[in-house]
């Protein structure tokens, strides 16, 4: 792992189009159009690439990770994230959040409500009785501004968005930056920074669905996960945490040793039924044992077939592992591929769900003069 970069130290590239070389010419960036939204708004695309055949494509709609090409054990590259070939796909299927930057508050808020300094706030409901991922028009429905970024051995793009005071019910004008960067070590790093002019709550994450065999190739049940988390936050029937930090030992949520997603996903366990009532599934927040140390391995997933391995490092205290429980095959994604049930998994690095209403959870409050930061790395290799 390289030393953690600081957002304040980013060196901005001067080229705004074509290929821009980083401090190491093997890492490049391409800037082009990604079409338009239904109202004609132009969407931009940035492609980050290294000499090992890895490519990350980021678009300005929703600050979305639109594609991620990763070599397998035989050198063949496959796109390992679910998504769409045009902006309209992301508009039409915004409720699945493919690849999106999530905010102002990732995950669920019970009743869409929270209080700060005795004042109550209401976020519009968009997940049954709760608010999910910042409400129906969260950050993944917005057009972000982009500019190139690079530093020694890496190249990237920084996207920025200003959420207005009262937007989706949240207080304070919030200025947000998200930087995607790629280096020669096959590390895709996502760094977040935010400032507010009023006390508010912030919980940002990326909602990429991964399938290490290749997006649209089938389900992920044979892919093998390790999550370095001895505890998780149990949920009730509306997927809101009960407030308990429970041990994973003796439950289907125990991924402390390598375990295929499919081994326990259909177990007769009440938590799995809450996550997906018909067949079971994972959609839980794991309390990471890494305690916010970005240099420690938080989770790992491998695909025995292709040999691809994803390793997760993060400064966040938790990660939401979701197995695409509500995908049904009805969504047609990139290249005309249908995304099946359990067709991808997420690793959403985060503070815990419903934290503003859970006094025992780490705080998500952000005050004026403070800086919200997050540093998350997805490192790829082969078995």
Secondary structure as the mmCIF struct_conf table of DSSP 4:
data_model
#
loop_
_struct_conf.conf_type_id
_struct_conf.id
_struct_conf.beg_label_comp_id
_struct_conf.beg_label_asym_id
_struct_conf.beg_label_seq_id
_struct_conf.end_label_comp_id
_struct_conf.end_label_asym_id
_struct_conf.end_label_seq_id
HELX_LH_PP_P HELX_LH_PP_P1 UNK A 2 UNK A 5
HELX_RH_3T_P HELX_RH_3T_P1 UNK A 7 UNK A 9
HELX_LH_PP_P HELX_LH_PP_P2 UNK A 10 UNK A 10
STRN STRN1 UNK A 11 UNK A 11
HELX_LH_PP_P HELX_LH_PP_P3 UNK A 12 UNK A 13
BEND BEND1 UNK A 14 UNK A 14
BEND BEND2 UNK A 17 UNK A 17
STRN STRN2 UNK A 18 UNK A 21
BEND BEND3 UNK A 23 UNK A 24
TURN_TY1_P TURN_TY1_P1 UNK A 25 UNK A 26
BEND BEND4 UNK A 27 UNK A 27
STRN STRN3 UNK A 28 UNK A 36
TURN_TY1_P TURN_TY1_P2 UNK A 38 UNK A 39
STRN STRN4 UNK A 42 UNK A 49
TURN_TY1_P TURN_TY1_P3 UNK A 51 UNK A 52
BEND BEND5 UNK A 53 UNK A 53
STRN STRN5 UNK A 55 UNK A 59
TURN_TY1_P TURN_TY1_P4 UNK A 60 UNK A 60
STRN STRN6 UNK A 61 UNK A 61
TURN_TY1_P TURN_TY1_P5 UNK A 62 UNK A 63
STRN STRN7 UNK A 64 UNK A 71
TURN_TY1_P TURN_TY1_P6 UNK A 73 UNK A 74
BEND BEND6 UNK A 75 UNK A 75
STRN STRN8 UNK A 77 UNK A 79
STRN STRN9 UNK A 81 UNK A 81
BEND BEND7 UNK A 85 UNK A 86
HELX_RH_AL_P HELX_RH_AL_P1 UNK A 87 UNK A 92
TURN_TY1_P TURN_TY1_P7 UNK A 93 UNK A 93
HELX_RH_3T_P HELX_RH_3T_P2 UNK A 94 UNK A 96
TURN_TY1_P TURN_TY1_P8 UNK A 98 UNK A 99
STRN STRN10 UNK A 100 UNK A 102
BEND BEND8 UNK A 104 UNK A 104
STRN STRN11 UNK A 105 UNK A 105
BEND BEND9 UNK A 107 UNK A 107
STRN STRN12 UNK A 108 UNK A 109
HELX_RH_3T_P HELX_RH_3T_P3 UNK A 110 UNK A 112
STRN STRN13 UNK A 113 UNK A 116
TURN_TY1_P TURN_TY1_P9 UNK A 117 UNK A 118
STRN STRN14 UNK A 119 UNK A 122
HELX_LH_PP_P HELX_LH_PP_P4 UNK A 123 UNK A 125
STRN STRN15 UNK A 127 UNK A 127
TURN_TY1_P TURN_TY1_P10 UNK A 128 UNK A 129
STRN STRN16 UNK A 130 UNK A 130
STRN STRN17 UNK A 131 UNK A 132
TURN_TY1_P TURN_TY1_P11 UNK A 133 UNK A 134
BEND BEND10 UNK A 135 UNK A 135
TURN_TY1_P TURN_TY1_P12 UNK A 136 UNK A 137
HELX_RH_3T_P HELX_RH_3T_P4 UNK A 139 UNK A 141
BEND BEND11 UNK A 142 UNK A 142
STRN STRN18 UNK A 143 UNK A 143
HELX_LH_PP_P HELX_LH_PP_P5 UNK A 144 UNK A 144
STRN STRN19 UNK A 145 UNK A 151
TURN_TY1_P TURN_TY1_P13 UNK A 152 UNK A 153
STRN STRN20 UNK A 154 UNK A 163
HELX_LH_PP_P HELX_LH_PP_P6 UNK A 164 UNK A 164
TURN_TY1_P TURN_TY1_P14 UNK A 165 UNK A 166
HELX_RH_3T_P HELX_RH_3T_P5 UNK A 167 UNK A 169
BEND BEND12 UNK A 172 UNK A 172
STRN STRN21 UNK A 174 UNK A 183
TURN_TY1_P TURN_TY1_P15 UNK A 184 UNK A 185
BEND BEND13 UNK A 186 UNK A 186
STRN STRN22 UNK A 187 UNK A 196
BEND BEND14 UNK A 197 UNK A 198
STRN STRN23 UNK A 200 UNK A 201
STRN STRN24 UNK A 203 UNK A 203
STRN STRN25 UNK A 205 UNK A 207
HELX_LH_PP_P HELX_LH_PP_P7 UNK A 208 UNK A 209
STRN STRN26 UNK A 210 UNK A 210
TURN_TY1_P TURN_TY1_P16 UNK A 212 UNK A 213
TURN_TY1_P TURN_TY1_P17 UNK A 215 UNK A 216
BEND BEND15 UNK A 217 UNK A 218
TURN_TY1_P TURN_TY1_P18 UNK A 221 UNK A 222
STRN STRN27 UNK A 224 UNK A 227
BEND BEND16 UNK A 230 UNK A 230
STRN STRN28 UNK A 231 UNK A 232
STRN STRN29 UNK A 235 UNK A 235
TURN_TY1_P TURN_TY1_P19 UNK A 237 UNK A 238
BEND BEND17 UNK A 239 UNK A 239
STRN STRN30 UNK A 241 UNK A 241
BEND BEND18 UNK A 243 UNK A 243
STRN STRN31 UNK A 246 UNK A 247
TURN_TY1_P TURN_TY1_P20 UNK A 249 UNK A 250
BEND BEND19 UNK A 251 UNK A 251
TURN_TY1_P TURN_TY1_P21 UNK A 252 UNK A 253
BEND BEND20 UNK A 256 UNK A 257
STRN STRN32 UNK A 259 UNK A 260
HELX_RH_AL_P HELX_RH_AL_P2 UNK A 261 UNK A 264
TURN_TY1_P TURN_TY1_P22 UNK A 265 UNK A 266
HELX_RH_AL_P HELX_RH_AL_P3 UNK A 270 UNK A 275
TURN_TY1_P TURN_TY1_P23 UNK A 277 UNK A 279
STRN STRN33 UNK A 283 UNK A 287
TURN_TY1_P TURN_TY1_P24 UNK A 289 UNK A 292
TURN_TY1_P TURN_TY1_P25 UNK A 294 UNK A 295
BEND BEND21 UNK A 296 UNK A 296
STRN STRN34 UNK A 299 UNK A 302
TURN_TY1_P TURN_TY1_P26 UNK A 304 UNK A 306
STRN STRN35 UNK A 308 UNK A 314
BEND BEND22 UNK A 315 UNK A 317
STRN STRN36 UNK A 318 UNK A 322
TURN_TY1_P TURN_TY1_P27 UNK A 325 UNK A 326
BEND BEND23 UNK A 329 UNK A 329
STRN STRN37 UNK A 332 UNK A 332
HELX_RH_3T_P HELX_RH_3T_P6 UNK A 334 UNK A 336
STRN STRN38 UNK A 338 UNK A 338
TURN_TY1_P TURN_TY1_P28 UNK A 341 UNK A 342
STRN STRN39 UNK A 345 UNK A 345
STRN STRN40 UNK A 346 UNK A 350
BEND BEND24 UNK A 351 UNK A 351
HELX_LH_PP_P HELX_LH_PP_P8 UNK A 352 UNK A 352
TURN_TY1_P TURN_TY1_P29 UNK A 353 UNK A 354
HELX_RH_3T_P HELX_RH_3T_P7 UNK A 355 UNK A 357
TURN_TY1_P TURN_TY1_P30 UNK A 359 UNK A 360
BEND BEND25 UNK A 361 UNK A 361
HELX_LH_PP_P HELX_LH_PP_P9 UNK A 362 UNK A 363
STRN STRN41 UNK A 365 UNK A 366
TURN_TY1_P TURN_TY1_P31 UNK A 368 UNK A 369
STRN STRN42 UNK A 372 UNK A 382
#
